Amino acid sequence: MNNLTQYLFQNRTPLTLKSERWKDIPGFEGSYQVSNLGRVKSLDGFVPHNRCGKQFVKGRILRQNIKKHYNHFTEDYMVILQVTLMLENRRYEFSVRRLVYAAFKDPSVLSNNKRMVVSKDGDGYNCQLNNLKAIDNSEKQKRILSNGRVLNNLAWMDHRTFKPTYSLWKPVHRCNLKGKILATYPSIVIAAKTEGYYEKGITDAAKDTIPKTV
């Protein structure tokens, strides 16, 4: 959906929407709740006040901030919805999808930075519970590659510039039975292709591990 007014997070009515369920945000119980539709609200309560000591504040649906991270490869943006929560005069910023997943699925994602909560359909504006899943760093990289969000370096790099392992670059000599060098090759691979032998046979000969016959 391109029109943001069609997304539920834009609806700031205090009324509970159809099929909407609310749960306390872990660590902010009694102060904030998040819904399965991706909305966040503060609860009625008292907050510190310089003159009155405490002041009653009515709960409200929070405005969500849109953070856009530009991708130079795809030339578009990755969208993250964030909200700011206040607790004991301290300010906390969270991604909305992380709050939704923490409240309804697994509270540990709020403290585990190695796990990410992503939108299944890739739409950062859609933070509904049924569109979220938690992934680790390995899954994140696979997801980025499969979605074409970054170049697969191994696919486009010139393989001729790759530096092979040391054993492949180590020179190998072909000798006669008296030990006289007949030919020298820059690597076992080239020697095998030139002479028509198996690489393992050359390796075994170099290590003197070929079985001896009596």
N, C-alpha and C positions, 0 to 999 in steps of 0.2 A: 504494500500500500504506500503510495507516494504522499497522500494527503495525511498529514500528521493528526488532523482532527478526527481521523478514523481510529486512532489508537486509543486504547482504554486508559493509558497513563495520563492522557490529556484531559480526561474527565475528572474534574475536581469537586464534583457534587459530594456532599457529606453522606448522602444516602447510599446504602449498600446496593450494588448492582446485581443483576440477575446472575445466579450461580456463583456469586462472590462469597468467599470465606476468608475470615481474618484470623491471624495468629500473632501472638507476641513475638517480637524480634529477640532472639537469644541475647542476653546481656542487657537488654533494654526493656525488660518486662515492666509493665505498668506505665511506661512512657511512650512507646511506639509499637505499632503493629503494621504488618504487611499482608497483602491479600494474595490469593492464588491467581489473581488477574494482573498482578504487577503494580498495584497501587500501594502507597505508603502513607500512613497517617499518624499524627501525634494524638495522644489521649488527653482528656480533661485532667487538669492537675494544677498544683501550685508551684510557682517558680520563685527563686529569690528576687527580692526587690529592695533597692537602696533605701527607700523611705518607709515602705509598708512592712518590710521584713519578708513577707510572702504575698504573692499576687496570683489570683486565679486566672488561668489561661484555658480557653476552650480548645478542645482538640480540632484538628483540621487535616484535610488531605494535603500532603506536601507537594510542592512544585519540584519536578525532576529536572535536573540539569543534563543537557545533551553534550557529551564529550565526543569529538570526532578526531580520529587518528588517521592521518593521510598515508596511503600506501603508494609509494612512488612507482612500484612495478605495475599495479593494476590501475593506477591513477584514479582511485576512488577513496572512500572513507570507511573505516570501521567505526560503528556507533556504539557507545556505551552510555547507558542512562545511570545517573548518580543522584544520590540524595545526601543531605547533611543532617546528622542527628546531634543533638546536644544532650549531654549528661553531666551533671555536677560541674557546670561551667566549662566543660571540655567539648571540643568540636570533633566530630568523627564523620568521615566521608566513606560511603560504601557504594558499590555498584548495586543497582536494584535487583538484578538477577541473582546476585550472591545472597542478598537478604531473603528473597523468595525461597531459594533452595534451602537455605539454612533453617528457615522457620518450618517448612513443610517436609523436608527430606533429611538433611544432615547438618546439624549445628556446627560441626567441626570445620566446615569450609570457611567460616569467618576467621579462623586462626591458622588455617593451613594454606600458606601461600603457594605450595607446590601443586595445589589442585585449583583448576579454573572451572567456572560455571559459564557455559556457552549456550547460545540459542541454536537449537537443532536445525532450524531453517536458515540460519545465517543472518536473520533480521534482528539487529540490535535493538530495535524499537519494541519488539515483541518479547516481553519478559513474563509472559504467563507461565505458570508452573508446568503445564503440559508441553511447553516448548523448550524446556531447560534440561541440561544434563551436565554432570561434573566429569571432568577429564583431567589426566595428569599431563606432565610436560611432554612425554612421548606421544600421547594421543594428540596433543595440541599440534606438534610438528607434522604429524601425519595428516591432520585436518587441514592445516595451512597448505601443504603440498597438494592434497587432493582437490582443494577448492581453488587452486591456481593463484594463491595469494603471494607466492614467492617463487623465484626460479629454482629449479632443481639443478644445482651447480654441476653435479656429475653428468647431467644430460647435455648441457651446452658447452662445457669446457673442452678444450682440445686435448684429447687423451694422449697425443704425442708428447705433450709437455709434462705428463705425469712422471714422477720419479719412482721407478720400480723399487722393490725391496733390495737390500744390500746383496743378498745371495744371488739375485738375478744379474746384478751388475758386476759381480766378481769375475775376473777373467778366468778362463779355463783353457788348459793346454791339452792337445792330443799328442801322445808320446808313443814311441815304439817300446819293445820289451826291454831295451837297454836304457830307457829313460830319456832318449833324445827327443826334444820338442820338434814335432812335425808341423804343427799349426797352432795358432792361438786365436781364441774367440772371445769377444767382450762379455759373453754371458752364456749360461747353460742353455737358455732357450735358443739362442742363435746357433750354438754348437749342435744341438739336437736336430734343428731344421736343416743345417748344412750337411751333416754326416748321416742323417736318417736314423738316429738312435732315439730311444726313449729318454726323456729328461731324468727319470728316476735311475736309469742305468748309469748315466753319466755321474749323477750325484753319488751313487753307491761306489762307483769306481774311484771317485775323488776322495771319498771317505775310507776307501779300502775295506768296504763291508761286503763285497761280492763273495759268495760262498766259494771256498776253494775245493777243488776235486783232488782226490788222492789217487 
